[in-house]
C-alpha cells in the first residue's frame, strides 16, 4: 500500500517536471517564431516607408 502510494507520488512529480520542461521548450519555440515574424513585418513596413520617402525626395 505505502509502496504504491510513494510510487504514485514519484511518478506524478516526474511527469509534472517532464511536462513543464516540454511545455517551456514548446512555448519558447513558438514565442521565438512569433517574435521573429513580428520583427520581419515591422522592418518590412519601415523599409517600405523609407523607400517611399526616398522616391518622393529624389524624383
Secondary structure, DSSP 4 states (H G I P E B T S, - for coil): -HHHHHHHHHHHHHHHHHHHHHHHHHHHHHHHHHHHHHHHHHHHHHHHHHHHHHHHHH-
